[in-house]
Amino acid sequence: MKINLMCYLVISVLLLTGCGVLFSRYNNYMSEWKGQDADQVYFVYGPPMRKQELKDGRTLIAYDYQAPGGDNITTCEIRFTLGDGIVEQATYTGNYGAVSRFVKGPSK
């Protein structure tokens, strides 16, 4: 029983660490967006699929993607918060298959 529990814990830690390593590149891409001119977002991603003007003058834009992944469809959502024409925040959510295809840095 103790051996099974220990194996389960070790495998869980390895899997979680592996996921962090897999996504670290894409986290870095998104952090590179902060401070970039909003026009660069449009050059890399094109027109946003969704756009919302906020009362404080900032703009939220989002891109939604789907990619085939064997028997499943993987999805990715990329969001930017723009203020005065500058990227204030850039985030993404999604499955690795779609993230690896669609998340890009400002120079990609």
Secondary structure, DSSP 8 states (H G I E B T S, - for coil): -HHHHHHHHHHHHHHHHHHHHHHHHHHHHHHHTTT-BHHHHHHHH-S-SEEEE-TTS-EEEEEEEEEEETTEEEEEEEEEEEETTEEEEEEEEE-HHHHHHH---TT-
